[in-house]
Amino acid sequence: MRMLTLLVTLAACGDKPCEDPDGNELPVCLYEAEGDAGKVNLEYCPGDHWGAADGCNSCGCDDEGNVQCTSAVCDGTPPPT
């Protein structure tokens, strides 16, 4: 549960569209995470970075609106805080 709260906090888009400094709309990245009521899609803007749902990898939103995540093998030990 704490992981989802962290991911929502880091979501830069929220209810606002992703825009560049000139006000041009940018693509939105959708990242699927597990919530209280099942799977939810979190929205991120290009340049945003967040921790992956597995607790050990990280993800980012590229300029094209694609989610890119690292793919390290996780041993189940949470990363140090």
N, C-alpha and C positions, 0 to 999 in steps of 0.2 A: 504494500500500500504506500509506503513512504517513497518508493521509486516513482510511482505514478505522480505523486504530488510534486516531486522534483521536476519531472518532465513537463508537467503543466506549467510550473513556474518559469521554466526556461523557454516556453513557447512564445516567440516574439510576435507572432501574427495575431493570435486571439481572434477578436471580432473585426479587426482591421485588415484591409488587404495589404499585401506586401507591395511596397513602393520603393523606387529608387529616389535619390535626393531631388530629382526633378518632378516627382509625382507620377511617374510612369508605373503602371501596374506590372509586377513581377510574378513569375509562377510560384505556386505554393507547393511545398512538399508535404505529403501525407505520410505519417508514421503510425503504424498500428501498434497499440499497447494494450495490455490487459487492465481493465478497470473493475469496479465493484459489480457492474451489471454486464460484464463480458468485455469483448474487444471494443476499443474506441480508436478513432483516428485523430491524432494530434497534428495540428498544422504548424509548419515552420516556414520561414522565409529564407531565400538564398543567403548564405553566409552564416546561418545559425548552426550551432553544434550542441549536442546533448549526449547523455549517457544512454546506451542501448538498454533495452528491457532485460537483457541477460545479466546485467550488473557488472560486466567486465569489459565490454567493447564500447566504442563510441560511434556516433553517427553525425552526419552533417548534411545540409541541403545545398546542392550545387546550383549554379546559375540557370540551369535548364529546368529546375524543379524536381530533380531526382534525388532520392535519399541514397547516400553512400555510407556504408558502415564498415568498420574494421571487422575482421573475422578470426580473431585470436581464439584458440581453444581455451575454454574456461574450465577451471578445476573446481568451481563451486565456492572458492574462497573470495569473499568480497574484497574489492580493492581498498587500500588504506585510505582513510579520510583525513 
